[in-house]
Each structure stands twice: as structure tokens, then as C-alpha cells.
Amino acid sequence: MKVVDCPRTRLYAIVAEAFDTIGCQPAMIELGVHKGDNAELLMEALKPRRSVLIDAWSAEALKAYSHFEALPPWLLPLTAFERYFGGSLSDQATFDRTYEIAVQRFAGDERVEIIRDDTVPACARLRDRHGAGSFDFIYVDANHQYEYVLRDLLHYQDLLAEDGVMMLNDCCHSLKGMNQNLGVLEAVGNFLKRAEFTPVALTSTDMGDLVIARQGSAVVRALDAALDGSDLSFVEVMPQMLPAAHIRVSPQGRARVSFA
């Protein structure tokens, strides 16, 4: 696994190069869309033949943020994130507005299908319509709590092609992550024990992105070659070290991944 000193958008370009190497124009899924900013970046980089964007856009879904009646003191209240969402997170109108922004953003683009639903029924719908292995790239950025991330990985692996790539947002163990009850890193560590996937690249950033793919696949070799041929700085670590990853912040405020 390569720990790469770059933002996630640079990894999008690496993934695009790997797909080009194996002759794949990908079909992609994004779980967790919000206003569509990241979906637009992914589409610019990957130039997919088909894009499915899935989000519940639901205030009700945020009840999974904490399972406790009283919010634990180590978690930020949901009001801390209202600026990002543009309104109260207890008001369904906030999510209806962001949904309409996403819909308008991709209006008229025949490559794009928007599904407003929970990720699990959306997965079943896509499997019925397109079949197993019908998508080449899946970006996992929906509910970030442990059980939900693991659930998404276990369900959506069936939709991923043999030479497909999964990418997970906010895959980190940091103070910011703990304040938001993130369980992405822990969930992917569990998933890698259950499924024949391997971590390929992790950004050395405070809220890191992780690229995983099936062990021994052609796309893993293509991703490694693309990273080796790039001007990016990276260090290689054993993939088994991934669950130990955490963020250290230097006195100058620079966040880096550490395994110590």
C-alpha cells in the first residue's frame, strides 16, 4: 500500500490513468452526493460512460449519528455541521434544497441517474437492473458510522467489476474524525478480512481517501504503475498496517498519516 502525499483529486487522475491502461471507460457509483460537487470532479476525471448518484437527502437518516439518547461529550453536536449543509439538520427542507441543487446540476446529462434512497435498497435496485459486476468505480461517502460503512462495502462489492476500484472518503483516525464518530477506517479493516480486496493507496491527509481493489487484479497493477510513474511522493507500507493508521499533527499544523 502506498501512502501518498496528495489531495484526493490527484488520486482521481491516477485511477483514470489506470482505467485507461486496462482499456476501461468506467461506469461509476457515488454513495453520498450532497450538492454534487465531488460527483462533478469524479466525472471530469474519470469520464464515465454511466454515473449513478445515490443519497437519501434525509434528515431522518442523521439519527444514526449517535446511538445514545444523550450525545457523548466527545462528539460534536449536529449543529456544528449546519454551515456545510446550509441549514438546520433537523429540518427536512435543508436536504430537499441540496437535493434540488444536485438535480439541477446534472439536468440534461443522459449519463447521470440520481437515486434518492438509502444505499441498501438502491444497491438491490441496481443489481436487478444491471446485474452483478456492472460498475467499475464506486465512491463510498454516505453514512460514515462503522456499521453503515461496512454494510455498504459488503453490499456494493457485488456490483463491482473484477477490475473495479472502490474509494472511501474520510478513511482516517484523527481528532476531527473522532469528533464526528467516523468509523470508516475501522469498517474497511473489517471488510478486508472478509473480502479478497487489498488497499492500494491512502492519502496522507487529515481526512484521508483510500483506494482498494481486488487482490491480484489487473487494475491493482495498473494503479501501482500509474503511481510509480507519477511525480507524487509516497512511502510503501505493508497492507496489514492499514488499521493502525492514525493522524499526527505537527507543531506547524501539518497533518500526516502515522503507523507508530
C-alpha positions in Angstrom: 0.0 0.0 0.0 1.3 3.4 -1.0 0.8 6.4 1.4 0.6 9.3 -1.0 1.3 13.0 -0.3 -1.6 14.4 -2.4 -5.2 15.5 -2.3 -7.9 13.1 -3.3 -8.5 14.8 -6.6 -5.0 13.8 -7.7 -5.9 10.2 -6.9 -8.9 10.5 -9.2 -6.4 11.2 -12.0 -4.4 8.2 -11.0 -7.5 6.0 -11.1 -8.4 7.4 -14.5 -5.0 6.6 -15.9 -5.2 3.0 -14.5 -8.6 2.5 -16.2 -7.2 3.9 -19.5 -4.3 1.4 -19.2 -6.7 -1.6 -19.0 -9.0 -0.2 -21.6 -12.0 0.6 -19.4 -14.3 3.5 -19.7 -15.9 3.1 -16.3 -19.4 3.1 -15.1 -19.4 4.7 -11.6 -21.5 5.0 -8.5 -21.2 7.6 -5.8 -22.7 7.0 -2.4 -23.4 10.3 -0.6 -23.8 13.1 -3.1 -24.8 16.2 -1.2 -24.8 19.0 -3.8 -22.9 17.1 -6.4 -19.5 18.9 -6.0 -17.5 15.7 -5.7 -19.5 13.8 -8.3 -18.7 16.6 -10.8 -15.0 16.2 -10.0 -15.2 12.5 -10.4 -16.9 12.7 -13.7 -14.4 15.3 -15.0 -11.5 12.9 -14.1 -13.0 9.5 -15.0 -15.2 10.5 -18.0 -17.6 7.6 -17.1 -20.0 6.1 -19.6 -22.6 6.0 -16.8 -22.9 7.6 -13.4 -25.4 6.7 -10.6 -25.5 9.1 -7.8 -27.2 7.8 -4.6 -28.2 9.8 -1.5 -31.1 9.7 0.9 -31.1 13.5 1.3 -32.9 12.8 4.6 -33.0 14.5 8.0 -34.3 11.2 9.4 -31.1 9.4 8.3 -29.0 11.5 10.6 -30.5 9.8 13.6 -27.7 7.2 13.1 -25.1 9.8 14.0 -25.2 8.6 17.7 -26.9 5.6 19.2 -27.1 7.2 22.6 -30.1 9.3 23.9 -27.6 11.9 25.3 -24.9 12.9 23.0 -21.5 11.7 24.3 -19.2 14.6 25.2 -16.5 13.6 22.7 -18.9 14.1 19.8 -19.7 17.4 18.2 -23.4 18.2 18.0 -25.0 18.1 14.6 -25.4 21.9 14.8 -21.7 22.1 14.2 -22.2 21.0 10.6 -25.1 23.2 9.7 -22.9 25.6 7.7 -21.8 22.8 5.5 -25.3 21.7 4.8 -26.8 25.2 4.6 -29.5 24.9 7.2 -30.8 23.0 10.2 -30.1 19.3 10.1 -33.4 18.6 11.9 -35.3 20.3 9.0 -36.1 18.2 6.0 -36.2 21.3 3.9 -32.4 21.6 4.2 -32.0 18.3 2.5 -34.7 19.0 -0.1 -32.7 22.1 -1.1 -29.5 20.3 -1.5 -31.2 17.5 -3.5 -32.7 20.1 -5.9 -29.2 21.6 -6.4 -27.8 18.2 -7.3 -30.7 17.5 -9.7 -30.3 20.9 -11.4 -26.5 20.4 -11.6 -26.8 17.2 -13.8 -30.1 18.0 -15.6 -29.8 17.1 -19.2 -26.8 14.8 -18.8 -28.0 11.4 -20.0 -25.1 9.6 -18.4 -26.4 10.5 -14.9 -29.0 8.7 -12.9 -29.9 10.1 -9.4 -31.4 7.8 -6.9 -32.9 9.3 -3.7 -32.9 6.4 -1.3 -31.0 4.6 1.3 -27.9 2.8 -0.1 -29.1 -0.7 0.5 -32.4 -0.7 -1.4 -30.6 1.4 -4.1 -28.0 -1.4 -4.4 -30.7 -4.0 -4.8 -32.4 -1.9 -7.5 -29.1 -1.6 -9.4 -28.3 -5.3 -9.1 -31.8 -6.2 -10.5 -31.4 -3.7 -13.4 -27.7 -4.1 -14.4 -26.5 -7.3 -12.8 -23.5 -8.2 -10.6 -20.2 -6.7 -11.6 -21.7 -4.0 -13.7 -19.8 -1.0 -12.2 -16.1 -0.2 -12.4 -15.8 2.6 -9.8 -17.7 3.1 -6.5 -17.0 6.1 -4.3 -18.2 5.4 -0.7 -19.1 8.6 1.1 -22.6 8.1 2.7 -23.1 7.4 6.4 -19.7 7.4 8.0 -20.5 5.3 11.1 -18.9 1.9 11.3 -21.8 -0.4 10.8 -23.1 1.6 7.8 -19.8 1.8 6.0 -19.2 -1.9 6.5 -22.8 -2.6 5.2 -22.2 -0.5 2.1 -18.9 -2.3 1.4 -20.4 -5.7 1.8 -23.4 -4.9 -0.4 -21.7 -2.9 -3.1 -18.7 -5.3 -3.7 -21.2 -7.4 -5.7 -21.8 -4.6 -8.1 -18.1 -4.0 -8.7 -16.4 -5.4 -11.8 -13.4 -7.8 -11.4 -11.1 -4.9 -12.3 -13.1 -2.4 -10.4 -12.0 0.2 -7.9 -13.6 1.3 -4.6 -12.6 4.6 -3.0 -13.5 5.6 0.6 -13.7 9.1 1.8 -12.7 10.2 5.4 -10.8 7.0 6.0 -8.8 8.2 9.0 -8.4 8.1 12.7 -7.9 11.7 13.8 -9.3 14.2 16.3 -11.6 15.6 13.7 -12.8 12.1 12.8 -13.4 11.1 16.5 -15.4 14.3 16.9 -17.7 13.1 14.1 -17.9 9.5 15.2 -16.3 8.3 11.9 -15.9 4.6 11.6 -14.6 4.3 8.0 -11.1 3.1 8.8 -12.4 0.5 11.3 -15.0 -0.7 8.8 -12.7 -1.1 5.9 -10.2 -3.0 8.2 -13.1 -5.5 8.9 -14.1 -5.6 5.3 -10.6 -6.5 4.1 -10.6 -9.5 6.5 -13.9 -10.7 4.9 -13.3 -10.0 1.2 -10.4 -10.5 -1.2 -9.6 -6.8 -1.6 -6.3 -5.0 -0.9 -5.6 -1.4 0.0 -3.7 0.3 -2.9 -3.2 3.9 -1.9 -4.1 6.2 1.0 -3.7 10.0 1.0 -1.6 11.4 3.9 -4.2 14.0 4.8 -6.3 14.7 7.8 -9.5 13.2 6.3 -7.8 10.7 4.0 -9.1 8.9 1.0 -8.4 5.2 0.4 -8.3 3.2 -2.8 -9.0 -0.5 -2.6 -9.3 -3.2 -5.4 -9.5 -6.9 -5.7 -6.3 -8.8 -4.9 -4.2 -9.8 -7.9 -6.4 -7.8 -10.4 -5.1 -6.1 -13.4 -6.3 -2.7 -12.1 -4.1 -3.1 -9.0 -1.1 -3.5 -11.2 -2.2 -0.5 -13.3 -2.7 1.6 -10.3 0.7 0.8 -8.9 2.3 1.5 -12.3 0.5 4.9 -12.5 1.7 5.9 -9.1 5.2 4.7 -9.8 5.3 6.7 -13.0 3.9 9.9 -11.4 5.7 12.8 -9.7 3.9 12.1 -6.4 5.9 11.4 -3.2 4.8 8.3 -1.4 6.0 5.6 1.0 5.1 1.9 0.8 3.9 0.0 3.9 2.5 -3.5 4.3 -1.3 -3.5 3.7 -1.8 -5.2 7.0 -0.7 -1.9 8.7 -3.8 0.0 7.4 -5.9 -0.5 10.6 -3.1 1.1 12.6 -3.1 4.3 10.6 -3.8 7.5 12.5 -3.2 11.2 12.1 -0.4 13.1 13.7 -0.4 16.8 13.6 3.0 18.6 13.6 3.7 21.7 15.7 3.3 23.7 12.4 -0.2 22.2 12.0 0.6 19.8 9.2 -1.5 16.5 9.4 0.3 13.3 8.3 -0.5 9.6 8.5 1.4 7.7 11.1 1.5 4.0 11.9 3.6 4.3 15.0 
